[in-house]
Amino acid sequence: MFSSLELTLMLLGSAVLGVVAFRMLHLPPMLGYLAVGIVIGPHALGLAAENEASHTLAEFGVVFLMFSIGLEFSLPKFLAMRRIVFGLGMAQVVTTIIATVVFGWLVGHYLSAYIHLSWQAAFALGGALAMSSTAIVSKMLTERLELESEHGRKIIGILLFQDLAVVPLLILIPALTRDSDNLAETLAWAGGKALVVLILLLFIGQKLVRGWLTIVAKRRSQELFMLNLLLITLGAAWITERAGLSLALGAFVAGMLISETEFKHQVEEDIKPFRDVLLGLFFITVGMLLNIRVVLDNWWLVLLLLCGPVLLKFALIAGLARLFGSSNGVALRTGLGLAQAGEFGFVLLNLAGGIKLMDPFVVQVVLASMVLSMLVAPFLIAKSDAIVMKLAANDWMMQSLALTKIATRTMASQKHVLIAGFGRSGQSLATLLAEEKIEYHALDLDPERVQEAQLAGAHVSYGDAGRRESLVAAGIYRASAVVITYANTPSALKLLHLLNEMAPTLPVIVRSHDDTDLDQLKKAGAAEVVPELMEGSLMLASHALIMMGVPLRRVVHRVQAAREERYASLRGYFHGSSDAGDDAELERLHTVTVSEGAHCVGLPLSTIDVAGCGAAVTTIRRGRGRLDVTPETQLASGDVVVLRGTADAVAKAETLLLK
């Protein structure tokens, strides 16, 4: 029997190994926690047993998960998405529960000799199956740049309502164990208590929390602020538990209280380590519940419960999305994204099993099917485009129409700048390019933003810059440069890889938060990386120097020198034929492809006097790769050399390279 310390060390060590393994497979770490729980649990290797300590850790994980959900509860956000959240989201949860209750009635009517499933158990099961995985789906949508797409918005809206629906379900499910004759009275009593507690916490607690956190923040003590944060979270959970409700409900309310204060963002960062670690331990305990022997002996039932609910949720959500006005393609993608089980499904299933509302055998087979559905989810979402193409005959036509619209807008553009993302940075860039009479075209996945920008005269289209077809339609082969304006390294790397395949000589400028991924982005083919933090530090330094009495002229010179040193390759841009006579003395960028019989083939850069022509070599591309520009670098046939200098200087340098 392990001591508490030994059990904790064993759980943490196993969690590290599981997360590393699943990260290497590019799968969500949550699945690693589940797999670890299955392996070390009492029904497999037997290294860890279900006891009070493990259940306490799991309960704290749920508490902090509900607290973080409460932090995300924003009234303006819900009002903006109310039709999706309270329309489509509510319809999905209610319909799933009703369908499961009907299924339970059929089972009880026709298969009562084999399995017993009361309507109360069916209701709890329906609530569990109605949930989808926020962690898996949001991660996949972020990686695929689909959060702001039409189906991405619908998926997030439904997930928001599912998270909210957990609160009343946590109250309803325990009440179902009471005498059915007094069920209405029990539910009314539970609802009344919940209402009183919520009113006290929300109306009185909000003023107390805001005032108290303001006092604590003035003490400027990080540990004191953290202690008070834990006290508020666990204190609210204790109040709701003492009222006969759940710990999770109190934590949710605590999150709501803090979400309306100015401390919300600081709290999110402070609570994240506790939430992630404890939530991981919660998923380990869920995996420990799974009895492998029961699953193997009833594999056909597990497989049936895997396919049945997944197909049912897919069909229900896709059908409801169509009723709410979505196209076939959007409806099918929404259904595929939410077909799997979710984190709160485990919470509700454990609750139903713990209060003996559901037969332990049913809990085991349903638990196994839910775990398997979450393992399948990443692959299902990754293949959603191919599945939709086969199921929706008109989706290809709709996508072709969207691509045709993009192509129509960019058909007359030559040597334009292609902007990936039309947020704040993309719009600022577009304004500057327009003022300099440089053509541009932007691609963005926010339909409302695109529509408003188009009405204002901006050259922007709805499209995914991470898709080959969208890039072709936007004139990637006629473009002079690409600018990736969203600071998301995985997405930028994906787009860089695609651009290296399609247009390896095209310069790409990437925005990033800081210098952390600079080398990785450069290696992937970025001509230049612009870190926001460095620009912010330059502005901060300039203001500080001015405040200290340094002359403005010297400050401007210092900042300009720093920028020139850091952004050497940004001096100038690729000129086209239309501006050949303009600004002849300004520096520009020019690409030279080394031909087979060129003078420079096989020679190191140190022997080619490009500098004597007044030009400089900024980049050398060889195939899909990018070479370091050093005096020892030897040029080869097929290399693409990017020169920087005035029009006369780059012309002389090109002659020197190719003569």
Wavefront OBJ file of the C-alpha trace (Angstrom):
o trace
v 0.000 0.000 0.000
v 1.462 3.351 -1.041
v 1.751 6.285 1.345
v 0.211 9.616 0.281
v 3.622 10.917 -0.847
v 4.428 7.735 -2.768
v 1.006 7.764 -4.448
v 1.429 11.421 -5.475
v 4.950 10.793 -6.828
v 3.760 7.750 -8.761
v 0.828 9.678 -10.274
v 3.041 12.633 -11.241
v 5.748 10.398 -12.742
v 3.211 8.415 -14.737
v 1.536 11.628 -15.899
v 4.859 13.004 -17.182
v 5.558 9.843 -19.186
v 2.022 9.710 -20.589
v 1.953 13.367 -21.631
v 5.403 13.135 -23.273
v 4.332 10.051 -25.249
v 1.094 11.611 -26.484
v 2.799 14.933 -27.257
v 5.257 13.039 -29.460
v 2.251 11.564 -31.283
v 0.793 15.115 -31.630
v -2.254 14.134 -29.557
v -3.844 16.143 -26.700
v -2.179 15.525 -23.295
v -5.606 14.816 -21.800
v -5.644 11.503 -23.693
v -2.250 10.731 -22.171
v -3.685 11.198 -18.677
v -6.574 8.847 -19.493
v -4.204 6.205 -20.897
v -1.977 6.465 -17.802
v -4.977 5.999 -15.507
v -6.068 2.894 -17.418
v -2.568 1.349 -17.239
v -1.777 2.016 -13.560
v -5.348 1.560 -12.324
v -6.641 -1.272 -10.133
v -8.078 -3.108 -13.164
v -4.730 -3.272 -15.060
v -1.271 -3.145 -13.412
v -2.815 -2.330 -10.039
v -0.147 0.246 -9.124
v -2.756 2.706 -7.862
v -6.022 1.948 -6.123
v -9.156 4.053 -5.869
v -9.075 5.680 -2.441
v -10.056 8.884 -0.669
v -6.807 10.649 -1.597
v -7.190 10.061 -5.347
v -10.872 11.054 -5.265
v -10.013 14.277 -3.406
v -7.401 15.188 -6.012
v -9.907 14.453 -8.784
v -12.564 16.596 -7.108
v -10.172 19.523 -6.844
v -9.421 19.133 -10.555
v -13.122 19.518 -11.388
v -13.370 22.501 -9.004
v -10.623 24.419 -10.804
v -11.982 23.431 -14.229
v -15.394 24.864 -13.314
v -13.689 27.952 -11.880
v -11.895 28.591 -15.196
v -15.200 28.097 -17.071
v -16.788 30.682 -14.776
v -13.944 33.100 -15.603
v -14.845 32.798 -19.292
v -18.501 33.638 -18.598
v -18.921 37.101 -20.058
v -22.393 38.570 -20.509
v -21.443 40.667 -23.598
v -19.833 37.592 -25.181
v -22.952 35.506 -24.637
v -25.227 38.260 -25.938
v -23.155 38.499 -29.118
v -23.468 34.734 -29.680
v -26.890 34.272 -28.076
v -28.518 32.716 -31.162
v -25.843 30.029 -31.368
v -25.368 29.512 -27.608
v -28.979 29.612 -26.424
v -30.491 28.478 -29.720
v -28.322 25.821 -31.342
v -26.446 24.909 -28.120
v -29.600 24.466 -26.036
v -31.303 22.497 -28.825
v -28.323 20.133 -29.019
v -28.182 19.377 -25.278
v -31.962 19.016 -24.853
v -32.361 16.864 -27.979
v -29.515 14.561 -26.962
v -31.014 14.037 -23.487
v -34.495 13.378 -24.931
v -33.102 10.903 -27.480
v -31.217 9.057 -24.719
v -34.307 8.916 -22.470
v -36.339 7.485 -25.373
v -33.568 4.945 -25.962
v -33.632 4.052 -22.240
v -37.380 3.520 -22.400
v -36.977 1.184 -25.399
v -34.243 -0.750 -23.609
v -36.369 -1.045 -20.460
v -39.388 -2.113 -22.517
v -37.777 -4.664 -24.831
v -34.413 -5.629 -23.272
v -35.178 -5.510 -19.552
v -34.056 -9.156 -19.210
v -30.515 -8.209 -20.270
v -29.983 -4.699 -18.964
v -31.812 -2.365 -16.580
v -31.878 1.337 -17.435
v -34.427 3.520 -15.608
v -35.516 6.831 -17.048
v -33.553 8.612 -14.321
v -30.394 6.735 -15.330
v -31.147 7.450 -18.998
v -31.505 11.159 -18.184
v -28.108 11.211 -16.452
v -26.590 9.221 -19.317
v -28.063 11.683 -21.829
v -26.521 14.594 -19.947
v -23.129 12.873 -19.998
v -23.348 12.011 -23.716
v -24.489 15.543 -24.613
v -21.080 16.918 -23.586
v -18.190 17.322 -26.036
v -14.499 17.872 -25.331
v -13.699 21.587 -25.091
v -9.984 20.825 -24.639
v -9.619 18.626 -27.731
v -11.904 20.581 -30.065
v -10.590 24.070 -29.217
v -6.987 22.854 -29.638
v -7.729 21.276 -33.020
v -9.632 24.335 -34.269
v -6.782 26.613 -33.200
v -4.174 24.494 -34.982
v -6.314 24.366 -38.133
v -7.004 28.150 -38.052
v -10.746 27.463 -37.910
v -11.756 29.246 -34.689
v -13.178 32.194 -36.624
v -14.645 30.133 -39.468
v -18.405 29.724 -39.722
v -18.397 26.159 -38.407
v -15.757 27.105 -35.792
v -18.035 29.777 -34.323
v -20.947 27.352 -34.163
v -18.799 24.707 -32.468
v -17.521 27.177 -29.849
v -21.074 28.474 -29.230
v -22.396 24.950 -28.623
v -19.448 24.153 -26.343
v -20.220 27.279 -24.301
v -23.783 26.142 -23.703
v -22.625 22.609 -22.848
v -20.334 24.073 -20.176
v -23.234 26.106 -18.779
v -25.608 23.126 -18.902
v -23.352 21.235 -16.485
v -24.432 23.558 -13.655
v -28.164 22.619 -13.632
v -27.306 18.978 -14.417
v -25.113 18.828 -11.305
v -28.215 19.850 -9.328
v -30.752 17.681 -11.197
v -28.935 14.336 -11.291
v -28.565 13.877 -7.474
v -32.232 14.888 -7.071
v -33.287 12.008 -9.356
v -32.284 9.448 -6.707
v -35.113 10.570 -4.421
v -38.552 9.040 -4.267
v -40.241 9.588 -7.619
v -43.481 10.591 -5.884
v -41.699 13.536 -4.303
v -39.463 14.296 -7.282
v -41.137 17.607 -8.119
v -40.862 18.707 -4.499
v -37.222 17.617 -4.349
v -36.353 19.457 -7.566
v -38.183 22.579 -6.378
v -36.343 22.468 -3.042
v -32.942 21.976 -4.782
v -33.720 24.757 -7.256
v -34.818 27.084 -4.464
v -31.633 26.476 -2.492
v -29.544 26.999 -5.604
v -31.350 30.266 -6.360
v -30.855 31.617 -2.829
v -27.175 30.656 -2.755
v -26.558 32.106 -6.224
v -28.274 35.399 -5.342
v -26.225 35.706 -2.150
v -22.965 34.865 -3.902
v -23.544 36.914 -7.049
v -25.062 40.097 -5.632
v -23.464 40.312 -2.204
v -20.354 38.317 -3.022
v -19.454 40.402 -6.072
v -19.093 43.617 -4.083
v -17.151 41.837 -1.347
v -14.828 40.082 -3.802
v -14.061 43.234 -5.819
v -13.427 45.321 -2.698
v -11.342 42.667 -0.963
v -9.185 41.872 -4.029
v -8.538 45.613 -4.482
v -7.256 45.798 -0.893
v -5.113 42.670 -1.409
v -3.694 43.924 -4.723
v -2.543 47.156 -3.052
v -0.326 45.086 -0.758
v 1.680 44.122 -3.896
v 2.239 40.561 -2.681
v 1.915 37.766 -5.236
v 1.626 35.023 -2.618
v -1.023 36.966 -0.679
v -3.060 37.444 -3.855
v -2.736 33.727 -4.656
v -3.799 32.715 -1.141
v -6.907 34.885 -1.363
v -7.722 33.494 -4.784
v -7.637 29.932 -3.442
v -9.647 31.017 -0.414
v -12.404 32.557 -2.580
v -12.572 29.540 -4.913
v -12.631 26.869 -2.231
v -14.794 29.002 0.073
v -17.516 29.372 -2.570
v -17.291 25.618 -3.251
v -17.693 24.894 0.485
v -20.766 27.178 0.717
v -22.566 25.397 -2.132
v -21.624 21.977 -0.732
v -23.026 22.918 2.678
v -26.235 23.993 0.914
v -26.588 20.461 -0.442
v -25.348 21.385 -3.927
v -21.971 20.563 -5.537
v -18.436 21.836 -5.062
v -18.189 22.472 -8.803
v -21.195 24.845 -8.748
v -19.547 27.033 -6.093
v -16.288 27.137 -8.060
v -18.208 28.173 -11.189
v -19.863 31.019 -9.292
v -16.480 32.126 -7.884
v -15.142 32.313 -11.438
v -18.161 34.385 -12.497
v -17.583 36.812 -9.603
v -13.960 37.428 -10.566
v -14.715 37.593 -14.323
v -16.507 40.914 -13.750
v -13.496 42.480 -11.992
v -10.331 44.049 -13.386
v -8.309 41.129 -11.958
v -9.697 38.553 -14.416
v -6.627 38.221 -16.657
v -4.175 38.073 -13.754
v -6.291 35.385 -12.103
v -6.385 33.332 -15.327
v -2.591 33.226 -15.415
v -2.220 32.520 -11.681
v -4.778 29.706 -11.603
v -3.662 27.954 -14.792
v -0.866 25.782 -13.246
v -3.190 24.535 -10.478
v -6.016 23.871 -12.931
v -3.927 21.992 -15.494
v -2.118 19.772 -12.986
v -5.207 18.918 -10.923
v -7.302 18.410 -14.053
v -4.657 16.002 -15.319
v -4.910 14.042 -12.068
v -8.709 14.032 -12.495
v -8.381 12.371 -15.904
v -5.960 9.826 -14.440
v -8.588 8.869 -11.852
v -11.174 8.590 -14.659
v -8.876 6.194 -16.484
v -8.440 4.201 -13.254
v -12.203 3.545 -13.232
v -12.013 1.642 -16.505
v -12.116 -2.126 -16.083
v -10.226 -3.601 -19.029
v -11.619 -7.114 -18.373
v -15.220 -5.887 -18.634
v -14.361 -4.056 -21.857
v -12.668 -7.095 -23.436
v -15.479 -9.424 -22.416
v -18.084 -7.044 -23.866
v -16.108 -5.532 -26.748
v -19.083 -5.703 -29.079
v -21.209 -3.650 -26.659
v -18.415 -1.094 -26.169
v -18.033 -0.811 -29.938
v -21.797 -0.379 -30.312
v -21.845 2.325 -27.612
v -18.909 4.010 -29.336
v -20.450 4.100 -32.811
v -24.056 4.695 -31.695
v -23.652 7.925 -29.658
v -20.995 9.326 -32.012
v -23.223 8.817 -35.055
v -26.293 10.037 -33.129
v -24.592 13.256 -31.984
v -23.159 13.843 -35.444
v -26.582 13.443 -37.079
v -28.391 15.521 -34.410
v -25.918 18.419 -34.460
v -25.625 18.467 -38.246
v -29.425 18.383 -38.593
v -29.933 21.140 -36.020
v -27.264 23.295 -37.672
v -29.121 22.945 -40.986
v -32.370 23.979 -39.270
v -30.569 27.072 -37.969
v -29.623 28.095 -41.508
v -26.160 26.590 -42.028
v -25.052 25.180 -45.360
v -24.560 21.425 -45.708
v -20.783 21.723 -45.445
v -20.855 23.902 -42.318
v -23.483 21.683 -40.664
v -21.486 18.505 -41.329
v -18.232 20.057 -40.056
v -20.030 21.229 -36.897
v -21.391 17.724 -36.312
v -17.997 16.081 -36.862
v -16.328 18.519 -34.483
v -18.704 17.746 -31.601
v -19.465 14.043 -32.081
v -17.065 12.860 -29.358
v -17.554 12.715 -25.569
v -16.246 15.437 -23.258
v -14.581 16.177 -19.941
v -17.827 17.064 -18.184
v -19.362 13.849 -19.495
v -16.968 12.012 -17.169
v -17.946 14.312 -14.290
v -21.662 13.603 -14.788
v -21.087 9.861 -15.348
v -18.998 9.598 -12.162
v -21.703 11.492 -10.288
v -24.414 9.116 -11.540
v -22.282 6.083 -10.683
v -21.329 7.408 -7.268
v -24.950 7.900 -6.167
v -25.901 4.420 -7.499
v -28.219 5.886 -10.113
v -26.672 3.718 -12.792
v -25.636 0.065 -12.835
v -21.806 -0.324 -12.418
v -21.687 -2.508 -15.556
v -23.382 0.232 -17.607
v -20.965 2.824 -16.174
v -17.996 0.674 -17.242
v -19.047 0.096 -20.849
v -20.193 3.718 -21.329
v -16.954 4.998 -19.783
v -14.926 2.827 -22.163
v -16.868 4.044 -25.195
v -16.439 7.694 -24.121
v -12.672 7.293 -23.713
v -12.434 5.661 -27.154
v -14.526 8.407 -28.748
v -12.104 11.023 -27.389
v -9.167 9.037 -28.771
v -10.866 8.995 -32.183
v -11.832 12.710 -32.104
v -8.502 14.243 -33.306
v -8.422 11.948 -36.339
v -12.104 12.602 -37.087
v -11.592 16.383 -37.043
v -8.383 16.126 -39.082
v -10.232 14.211 -41.823
v -13.373 16.358 -41.657
v -12.743 18.056 -45.022
v -12.448 14.737 -46.858
v -15.553 13.356 -45.101
v -17.610 16.457 -45.909
v -16.544 16.338 -49.570
v -17.947 12.812 -49.830
v -21.151 13.448 -47.875
v -22.089 16.887 -49.234
v -22.308 16.964 -53.012
v -22.727 20.751 -53.074
v -19.903 21.559 -50.627
v -17.319 21.355 -53.389
v -19.515 23.688 -55.429
v -19.782 26.172 -52.506
v -16.025 26.129 -51.942
v -15.403 26.545 -55.677
v -17.745 29.540 -55.676
v -15.854 31.090 -52.737
v -12.522 30.498 -54.513
v -13.947 31.993 -57.703
v -14.900 35.143 -55.777
v -11.332 35.423 -54.462
v -9.876 34.861 -57.933
v -12.200 37.473 -59.451
v -11.042 40.099 -56.956
v -7.322 39.359 -57.495
v -7.290 38.583 -61.227
v -6.046 42.039 -62.217
v -3.424 42.185 -59.428
v 0.265 41.858 -60.283
v 3.193 42.022 -57.840
v 0.758 42.482 -54.967
v 1.361 41.722 -51.294
v -0.679 38.800 -49.971
v -1.731 39.382 -46.347
v -2.627 36.312 -44.253
v -5.020 37.500 -41.565
v -6.906 40.804 -41.529
v -6.981 41.600 -37.831
v -5.600 44.788 -36.300
v -2.059 44.219 -37.610
v -3.255 43.157 -41.067
v -5.493 46.201 -41.399
v -2.715 48.591 -40.311
v -0.390 47.036 -42.883
v -3.061 47.280 -45.593
v -3.571 50.990 -44.845
v 0.159 51.724 -45.181
v 0.428 49.711 -48.397
v -2.571 51.538 -49.872
v -1.014 54.913 -49.007
v 2.160 53.864 -50.844
v 0.079 52.780 -53.868
v 1.165 49.147 -53.390
v -1.458 46.577 -54.289
v -2.428 44.035 -51.653
v -5.016 41.340 -51.022
v -5.869 39.844 -47.645
v -7.387 36.510 -46.632
v -9.302 36.172 -43.368
v -11.631 33.610 -41.759
v -13.920 36.000 -39.887
v -16.980 36.440 -42.174
v -18.296 39.534 -40.336
v -14.920 41.273 -40.458
v -14.503 40.433 -44.146
v -17.974 41.723 -45.014
v -17.497 45.008 -43.164
v -14.005 45.530 -44.610
v -15.217 44.818 -48.155
v -18.002 47.382 -47.771
v -15.356 49.891 -46.658
v -13.377 49.222 -49.841
v -10.620 46.983 -48.421
v -9.172 44.302 -50.703
v -9.975 41.300 -48.513
v -11.685 37.960 -49.134
v -13.058 35.201 -46.945
v -10.594 32.337 -47.231
v -8.106 30.148 -45.384
v -4.515 31.164 -46.152
v -3.443 27.725 -44.956
v -5.146 26.032 -47.926
v -3.426 25.601 -51.269
v -6.593 26.415 -53.247
v -7.106 29.748 -51.448
v -3.508 30.807 -52.093
v -3.790 29.989 -55.792
v -7.062 31.909 -56.062
v -5.465 34.892 -54.287
v -2.721 34.997 -56.929
v 0.186 33.512 -54.995
v 2.149 32.982 -58.232
v 1.749 36.667 -59.165
v 2.430 38.063 -55.675
v 5.645 39.867 -54.700
v 5.547 39.020 -50.986
v 3.481 37.360 -48.264
v 2.949 38.782 -44.775
v 1.649 36.514 -41.996
v 0.046 38.948 -39.548
v -1.186 36.588 -36.811
v 1.309 35.751 -34.047
v 0.709 31.997 -34.029
v 3.887 29.993 -34.598
v 2.314 26.563 -35.420
v -0.027 28.154 -37.972
v 2.799 30.243 -39.428
v 4.997 27.152 -39.777
v 2.187 25.321 -41.570
v 1.746 28.206 -44.022
v 5.519 28.563 -44.533
v 5.769 24.876 -45.412
v 2.983 25.294 -47.974
v 4.569 28.428 -49.456
v 7.945 26.667 -49.742
v 6.268 24.018 -51.883
v 4.268 26.419 -54.047
v 6.510 29.492 -54.383
v 9.948 28.890 -52.839
v 11.371 32.218 -54.085
v 8.579 34.337 -52.586
v 9.731 36.360 -49.532
v 7.583 35.847 -46.417
v 7.464 38.218 -43.434
v 6.104 36.739 -40.203
v 4.800 38.435 -37.073
v 5.641 36.846 -33.721
v 5.184 37.718 -30.047
v 8.899 37.574 -29.224
v 12.229 36.109 -30.372
v 11.521 32.663 -28.916
v 10.614 31.035 -32.241
v 12.703 33.319 -34.456
v 15.251 30.666 -35.470
v 12.525 28.084 -36.086
v 10.562 30.472 -38.321
v 13.724 31.553 -40.176
v 14.695 27.931 -40.763
v 11.187 27.237 -42.100
v 11.717 29.892 -44.766
v 10.680 33.251 -43.305
v 12.586 36.099 -44.952
v 12.060 38.204 -41.846
v 10.452 37.775 -38.425
v 9.081 40.857 -36.630
v 8.802 40.276 -32.849
v 6.256 42.519 -31.144
v 8.154 42.626 -27.858
v 11.250 44.070 -29.513
v 9.239 46.842 -31.161
v 7.566 47.527 -27.825
v 10.955 47.696 -26.071
v 12.262 50.175 -28.676
v 9.270 52.465 -28.115
v 9.633 52.086 -24.340
v 13.340 52.944 -24.541
v 12.701 55.980 -26.736
v 10.128 57.428 -24.314
v 12.399 56.719 -21.338
v 15.362 58.470 -23.023
v 13.231 61.517 -23.844
v 12.013 61.678 -20.224
v 15.667 61.563 -19.072
v 16.483 64.639 -21.174
v 18.227 62.976 -24.118
v 17.712 65.150 -27.252
v 14.940 63.926 -29.540
v 17.266 63.832 -32.575
v 19.659 61.472 -30.769
v 16.772 59.236 -29.585
v 15.415 58.940 -33.131
v 18.922 58.116 -34.380
v 19.367 55.408 -31.710
v 16.018 53.750 -32.485
v 16.612 53.973 -36.230
v 20.053 52.381 -35.865
v 18.601 49.534 -33.778
v 15.887 48.916 -36.344
v 18.322 49.010 -39.262
v 20.554 46.486 -37.519
v 17.654 44.178 -36.624
v 15.527 44.623 -39.778
v 18.206 45.002 -42.421
v 16.272 43.030 -45.012
v 13.215 45.274 -44.659
v 14.960 48.301 -46.193
v 13.097 48.619 -49.460
v 10.626 46.289 -51.132
v 10.247 44.341 -54.359
v 9.523 46.865 -57.125
v 7.471 46.056 -60.181
v 7.462 47.380 -63.722
v 4.900 50.063 -62.849
v 7.293 51.815 -60.448
v 10.577 51.248 -62.302
v 11.189 54.979 -62.577
v 10.033 55.946 -59.108
v 12.361 56.449 -56.139
v 15.399 55.242 -58.085
v 17.743 56.109 -55.218
v 15.802 54.185 -52.579
v 16.873 50.680 -51.602
v 14.851 47.811 -52.964
v 14.895 43.998 -52.941
v 15.534 42.045 -56.118
v 15.731 38.273 -56.736
v 18.267 36.693 -59.079
v 18.044 33.025 -60.118
v 21.516 31.585 -60.757
v 21.563 29.976 -64.219
v 23.582 26.870 -65.080
v 26.467 28.675 -66.797
v 26.545 31.719 -64.510
v 29.894 33.209 -63.456
v 29.158 32.777 -59.732
v 28.484 29.000 -59.781
v 30.873 27.227 -57.412
v 32.372 30.457 -56.077
v 32.171 31.577 -52.431
v 30.529 34.928 -51.759
v 33.857 36.351 -50.540
v 35.218 36.243 -54.118
v 32.167 37.998 -55.625
v 32.383 41.738 -55.003
v 28.661 42.426 -54.668
v 29.378 45.100 -52.056
v 31.544 46.936 -54.606
v 28.411 47.397 -56.679
v 26.692 49.032 -53.709
v 24.419 46.030 -53.068
v 24.181 43.294 -50.425
v 23.048 39.664 -50.396
v 20.232 39.259 -47.840
v 18.971 35.738 -48.543
v 19.998 32.648 -50.499
v 17.322 30.036 -51.194
v 18.294 26.538 -52.396
v 15.298 24.358 -53.230
v 12.984 24.506 -50.213
v 15.759 25.444 -47.821
v 17.447 28.678 -46.842
v 21.261 29.020 -46.655
v 23.207 31.083 -44.152
v 24.722 34.128 -45.845
v 28.441 33.893 -44.972
v 31.634 34.712 -46.924
v 32.260 30.947 -47.316
v 28.820 30.177 -48.807
v 29.222 28.783 -52.329
v 26.543 29.428 -54.923
v 25.123 26.655 -57.080
v 23.002 26.456 -60.206
v 19.314 27.032 -59.392
v 19.984 29.108 -56.250
v 17.792 32.168 -55.726
v 19.788 35.163 -54.449
v 17.927 38.121 -52.903
v 19.828 41.396 -53.392
v 19.255 44.680 -51.591
v 20.305 48.076 -52.916
v 19.329 50.911 -55.222
v 18.023 50.135 -58.700
v 21.465 50.789 -60.248
v 23.298 48.798 -57.553
v 21.175 45.636 -57.845
v 21.408 45.787 -61.658
v 25.226 45.877 -61.474
v 25.251 43.084 -58.870
v 22.999 40.914 -61.050
v 25.367 41.405 -64.007
v 28.321 40.483 -61.783
v 26.609 37.265 -60.638
v 25.460 36.105 -64.061
v 28.106 37.390 -66.506
l 1 2 3 4 5 6 7 8 9 10 11 12 13 14 15 16 17 18 19 20 21 22 23 24 25 26 27 28 29 30 31 32 33 34 35 36 37 38 39 40 41 42 43 44 45 46 47 48 49 50 51 52 53 54 55 56 57 58 59 60 61 62 63 64 65 66 67 68 69 70 71 72 73 74 75 76 77 78 79 80 81 82 83 84 85 86 87 88 89 90 91 92 93 94 95 96 97 98 99 100 101 102 103 104 105 106 107 108 109 110 111 112 113 114 115 116 117 118 119 120 121 122 123 124 125 126 127 128 129 130 131 132 133 134 135 136 137 138 139 140 141 142 143 144 145 146 147 148 149 150 151 152 153 154 155 156 157 158 159 160 161 162 163 164 165 166 167 168 169 170 171 172 173 174 175 176 177 178 179 180 181 182 183 184 185 186 187 188 189 190 191 192 193 194 195 196 197 198 199 200 201 202 203 204 205 206 207 208 209 210 211 212 213 214 215 216 217 218 219 220 221 222 223 224 225 226 227 228 229 230 231 232 233 234 235 236 237 238 239 240 241 242 243 244 245 246 247 248 249 250 251 252 253 254 255 256 257 258 259 260 261 262 263 264 265 266 267 268 269 270 271 272 273 274 275 276 277 278 279 280 281 282 283 284 285 286 287 288 289 290 291 292 293 294 295 296 297 298 299 300 301 302 303 304 305 306 307 308 309 310 311 312 313 314 315 316 317 318 319 320 321 322 323 324 325 326 327 328 329 330 331 332 333 334 335 336 337 338 339 340 341 342 343 344 345 346 347 348 349 350 351 352 353 354 355 356 357 358 359 360 361 362 363 364 365 366 367 368 369 370 371 372 373 374 375 376 377 378 379 380 381 382 383 384 385 386 387 388 389 390 391 392 393 394 395 396 397 398 399 400 401 402 403 404 405 406 407 408 409 410 411 412 413 414 415 416 417 418 419 420 421 422 423 424 425 426 427 428 429 430 431 432 433 434 435 436 437 438 439 440 441 442 443 444 445 446 447 448 449 450 451 452 453 454 455 456 457 458 459 460 461 462 463 464 465 466 467 468 469 470 471 472 473 474 475 476 477 478 479 480 481 482 483 484 485 486 487 488 489 490 491 492 493 494 495 496 497 498 499 500 501 502 503 504 505 506 507 508 509 510 511 512 513 514 515 516 517 518 519 520 521 522 523 524 525 526 527 528 529 530 531 532 533 534 535 536 537 538 539 540 541 542 543 544 545 546 547 548 549 550 551 552 553 554 555 556 557 558 559 560 561 562 563 564 565 566 567 568 569 570 571 572 573 574 575 576 577 578 579 580 581 582 583 584 585 586 587 588 589 590 591 592 593 594 595 596 597 598 599 600 601 602 603 604 605 606 607 608 609 610 611 612 613 614 615 616 617 618 619 620 621 622 623 624 625 626 627 628 629 630 631 632 633 634 635 636 637 638 639 640 641 642 643 644 645 646 647 648 649 650 651 652 653 654 655 656 657 658 659
